[in-house]
Every structure is written in C-alpha cells, then in structure tokens.
Amino acid sequence: MKICLVTGGTGGHIYPALALADKWKQLYPDVDILFIGNDDRMEADLIPSYGYRFWSLHTSGLVGNLFSKGKAICQLFFAYKKAKKYLKKFKPDLVIGFGGYVSAPVILAAHSLSIPVTIHEQNSIVGKANQLVMKKVNRIFTCYEKCSEIFPREKISLLGNPRATLAKEASFDQNYFESMGLDLNKKTILIMMGSLGSSSINQLMKESLKGSFDCLQFLYVCGKNNEDDMSELERENVHVVNYVDTLRIYSHIDGMICRAGATTLAEITALGIPSILIPSPYVAENHQFYNAKALVDVHGAYMIEEKDLNADTLHRNIVSLFENEKEMELVSKGARALGNPDAAYDIIRACLQLIG
C-alpha cells in the first residue's frame, strides 16, 4: 500500500498529516508513505526529521500585487507538471491533501491521473487551496459542521483531526512535569500563545496573574526569546518556560488559556480540557474566531476576543472558570461533545474503504 500525503506552509497543516502518517505506520508497518511539500517552508526540514521521505515543489500564495499573483500562478503550473512526474514515479494508491497552497497542484495532478484523492480541512473556515480542488476529490474530511457551507455535502465526512488521537493516547511524563516546578497535587492551568508567544499578551499576563489563586498553579509558555522578559512573573504558583511538549503533560492539565488554532482545539476537545480561548485576529478569514465560536456555542470553552482583552477581563474569566469546579465540569463536558479522539483511526478506515 502506497500513500502520498501533501501538506505545507504552517504547523496547522503539517502536524495533523504527520499524526496520521505515524498512526498509519503503527497499524500497517509495511505501508509506503511519501510526503510532498514546499522546498522553502518548515515542512522541508520538519518532515524528514520524522523519518519520512520528502519530495519538494516550489509554490507561493496568490497574494500581493498583480506581478506577485502572476508569478504564483506560473509556479503552480510548473508545480503541477512536476507533481505529475512524482506521482507517476511513486504510483500511490491514494493522495491525501492537508492544505497549504502546495497541496493544490498535487491534488489536481492526482485527479488527472485517476488516482483516488481526499482532502482534510482542519479549520471551520475552508482554506483557499481546498476550495480550489474540492470538486476534484473523492472524499473530504472535516472537523467542523461550518465547512458544509462551502464543501459539497455529499463528499463530507466529519471525522476530526488526527492530532486528537495523538493527544488522547499520549503518555504522561511525571519527571518532565515536575522538572518545570509543577506540583502534581495542584490544579494546573497551561497558558500558551503559540511557539513565538505574544509580546502584548506577555505584558498583560504580568497584571492578570498578580492576584492570589490559592488553588491554582500556572505553567506559562511565554515563547522563544521572551523568557528573560517574563522572569519577573515567576513565583510559587506561576512557572515560566519558553517551550513545552504538551503531549507529555496533557493528562495532568486541568485548564488552558490559549489561541484557537485547529490543532490545539482538536487536542483539548479530545481530552475535554476546559479553556479560555483568545483567537488570533491575524489569521486568514479570521478562522480562529469561528473555531472558538464552535466550542463557545456548546458551552465547551470561554472566549475573549483580543479587542476585548485586558488584565481585568482575563482575571475575571480565570476566576469564573478555573476556580469553579462545577463550571469546569460543564465546560469539559461541552468540549468533549465536539471531540474526535478516534479521528486518526476513522480517517484511515475511510481511506481504506476508498481504495478498496
């Protein structure tokens, strides 16, 4: 069995694809997996580091002035021709696109060669690359009902994000947990705003976490290069690090304050972690707001839009949610209602049905 996964651009596209590949390899050790992605984005280094074969294309988004868009269209044309050569050489039984502009030429090339094709949409707002190819694919895997507003309904399977399965099955590392100064017997709230952190929110945290939270301890992931600036926040119940491997500690995280990226929400809904979501307003189509709203609508999370965010609103939300045991249980139940902890298994099963 040969499977080609195409993904690129951001971790939100890449990590779910890697999660699916890892689970597929675990279930079927003889499967031959090929990744295709951009030659100049994070996937070019990240995917080979996981031990997978990686063949590259060169594409860019249809953004900027007329010249930039024209250049991007030319790149897509040449990428389509090169993708066709790759697919003829590899001869996959199935091609799965996980988004990013690099996925479009590969999906179209696979369709032209009559290779079965599926795509996966991680967000509630359908990405442009997936919109471009949606009529050419056999199946579409989604995480949110809202996607049915754009995708052909007859092709949709609402199966979730493979990262949910990874989070659900991850093992707890007690030594790692305690190495960050955390107490196993205290309720732990994880705060993280992406790998680079957020300088504006870092400053706000200095004010919000000044109050007394007797029953809580906070693990604050401040992002790269921000640790020195945030050292003044460190005290008995607040522990500051620049990075954390969430999969190693998720089972002992009682609550989260975080962005509303697709991967993070897949993980916290699979685990039923109550959260205060602060959607980034700087993403395409404001999709993080709609990701978060899907949880808020079923009382599966709290949300504070960045325009409404200040030390007082954040402090009040922390008290209302994390210092109220009954409320935490209700929000956890709402989050689980949207969780798909078996997403990786369900997607693999659907793919096997497609290729017979």
N, C-alpha and C positions, 0 to 999 in steps of 0.2 A: 504494500500500500504506500503510495506517494502523495504527500500533502504539501501544497505550496501556500505559505502564509505571507501576505503582503501588508506592510504597515510602516508608518514613519511619521516623523515630524515632532511628536510630543510623547511623553511617557503615558499619557492617557490613551493613546492608540497602541503603543508598543507593549506595555506591561500586561494588558489582557491577552494579547497574542502570545506572549511568552508563557503566560499561565496555562493557556490552552495547549500549547506545544508540550509543556512539561507533563501535564496530565495525560495527554495522548501517548507520550513516550512511556509513561509509567504503566498505562493499561496495555499498550501494544509495543513492546520493546523493539520489534522489527520494523516499525514504521519509519519511512524515509522522509524527513522533513527539510524543506528548503524555505528560507526567508528571502524576500525581495524587499528592498527599501532604498532610501536615498543614499547617495555616496557622501554627502556632506552634512548629515544631521546625526542626532545622537544614536540612532539605530545602527549606524555603520560600525561603531565601537561596542555598543551595548550587546547586540545580539550575538556576535562572535564570542563575547566573553561568557555567554551561557553555553557555549559549545555547539552552536548551530551553524550550519552552512549559510552563508550570506552572499547574495549576488546583488549588485547595486545598479541603480539608474540615477539619472540626474533630472530632477523636476523642481518647479517652484510654483507658488500660488498665483492665481490670477488677480494680483493686486498692484497698486501703484498707477503710474501714468500709462498712456497708450503704448509707448515703446516697451515698458516692462511687461504689460499684458501680452503684447505680440511675441516677445521673447519667450514668455512662459508657454504660449501655445506651440511655438516651434519645439521647445523642449519636450512637451507632451507627445508631439508627433514622433520625434526621434526615440523617446522612451517607449512608445507603443511598438515600434519596429523592433527595438532591442528586446522588449519583453516577449514578443512573439518567438524570437530566436531562443530565449531562455526556456520558454515553455515547451518548445519542440524538442529541445535537448533533454530537459528533465522529465517530460511526459507525466505530469501529475494526474492523479485520479480526481483531485478536487483542488480548487483555488479558493481561499478564504481571505477576503479583504477586511482589514480592521480600520480603515480610514486614513486620512492624510492624502495629499494630492498625488503621491506616488502610487497609491492603490488604483487610481482610475485607469491609467494606460494598461496595467496588468490585467485588470478585470475585463476591459474591452478586448484585449488580446486573447484572453482565455475564451471569451464568448465567441470570438471569430473562429477559434479552433475547435468549437463544440465541446469544450471541457466544462464539466459542471462547476458552477460558481455560486458562492454565498458571500454575503457581507455581514459585518457586525457593527451596529451603531451603539456606542457607549452612552451617549447623551440623550437628553429629552428633545433637543433641537437637532434635526438631521443635518449633518455636515455636507458641505457643497460637493465633495468628491463622491459621497454616497448618493446624493441626489442625481449626480451626473450619470451614474451607472445603474440605478435601481431598476430600470426597465430591462436590463440585460442579464439580470441574475436569476437563479432558480429559487433561492430562499434568502430571507432577511431575518437576522437575529437581532432583537431589540431588548432594551432594559426598561423602557417607559412607554406607557399607553399613548402618550402625546405623539409619538413617532407615526402613529397610524393616520395622523392628519396629512402626512406627506407621502409615506410609502404606500404602495399598492397593498391593500389589506389582505388579499388572498396569498401573498408571499410571506407575511409576517409570522414569526414565532417569538413570543415574548418569553425568552429563556434566561435573560440576565447576563451578568458579566463574569467571565471565568475567574477573575480575581476574588470573587466571593467565595469560591470553593477553596482557593488557596488560604484565605483568611480563616475560614471555618476549620480547616484541617491543620493549621499551623500549631507547632508545639511551643509551650511556654518555656522560656529560658530564665529560671529564677536567678541565676548568677548575674546575667545581663541586667535584669530588672533591678536588683539590689546594687549593682555597680554604679547606678545613676543616683544613689542616695535614697531610693524609694523604700517605703515600709510596706511589707506585704499585708499588714493588718489595717492599713488606712485606705479609704476610698480614694481612688486615683483618677484625676482628670488630665487628659492629654490635650495639650494646646499645640497646634501646628498650622502654619500658613503656607505650606509648600516648601520645596527644597531650598529656596533662596530667602524664605521668610518674607516679612513685610515691615519695612522700617517704620511706617506710620503706626501700624498696629503694635510694633515693639514698644513704641513710646507710650501708647495708650495702656498697654499691659502694666507698665510701671505704676499707673494710677489705679487700675481696676483691681489688682491683686494686693493692694496695700491693706485692705480690710482684714479682719480676723475671720478665718474659715477653720474653725476648730476641728471639724470632722473631715476636712478635705486636704489632700496633697496634690500639687500640680507639677506635671512634667512639661516644661515649656521648651518647645523646639524653636529656637529663635532664627535658624537659618545660617547658612555659611557666612562667615566674616562678621557676624553680629554678636558673637559670644562675649567679647570684651565689653562691648557697649551695654550688654544686659546683665553683666555680673552683679550689679548693684541690686538686682531683683532677687538674687539667690538668698534664701534663708531656710529656716527649718521645714516649712511646708511648701516651698517653691524651689524646684530644681531645674536649672537651665542647661540645655545641651544644644549643639548646633545641628545634630542629626540623630534620628532614632530609627532602628529597624523595627517597624511597627508589628510585623508578623511574629516577632519573638516575644512580644508582650501583650498582644491584643486580649488574650484571655483574662488578664488582670487589669484591664482598663474599664473603669466604671462609667466614664463620660468623656466627651470630646468637645473641643471648640476648634472649628476648622473651616476651610474653604469647602465648596460644594462640587469638587471635581468628581467625575464619573467613577474613577477607581476607588476613591475614598468612600463615597456613598455606597458603592457595591459592597465594600468590606464591612462598614458599620451596620448596614441593614441585614447582612447575613448573620452578624453577631448580636444584633439588637442593642447596639450601644446608643444610649441617649446622647443627643448632641445639640450644640448651639452652632448653627451654620452662618457663616459670613461669606456670601457668594462674592467672587471676584467680579467687579464690573468691567474688567479689562479683557474679557474673552469674547470670542466670536458669537454674535447674535445673543449676547447676554445669557448664554445657555446655563451657566451655573445657577442663576436665579430660578430658572424653570426646573432644574434638577432638584434644588432645595424645596421649591414650592410643592413638588410631588410628595415629599415627606411631610411638610407642614400641613397639607390638606388632609392627611390621615392621622394627624397629631403624632407623627413619628419623629419630629425634631422641632426645635425653635429656630427662628431665623431673624437675623439683624442685617438689614441692607447696609452697605458701607456708608451711604449718605446719612444714615441714622445712628451710626456707631459712635459712641463716646464712652468714657470711663464709667459714667453713671448707668447707661443702658446695659452695658456688658455686665457690670456688677450686679444689677438687679436681676438679669436673666440667670446669672450663675446661682444666686440665692434661690430664685423661684424654682429652678430645675434641680440642681445638684444637692441642695440642702432639704429637699422634699422627697422622701423615699417613695411615697405613693405616686407622685408625679413622675418620678424616674421610671417606675414600673409601667405606667400608662404609655409614656413616650417610647420605652423599649418595645412594648407590645406593638405600637404603631409602626416602628421601624422594621420589626421582623415581618410585618404583614407585606412589606414591599421587598423583602429579602429573597434572594435566589441562591441559597448555599450550594445547590447541586448544579449550578449553571454549567460548569465545565463538562460534567457527565452528560447533561441533557443536550448540549451543543454537539458533542462527539456522537451521541446516539443519533441525532438528527442528520448529521453529516454522513454517517454510515448508511442510513436509510436512503439518502440521496444518491450515493454512489453504488448502492446495491451490494 
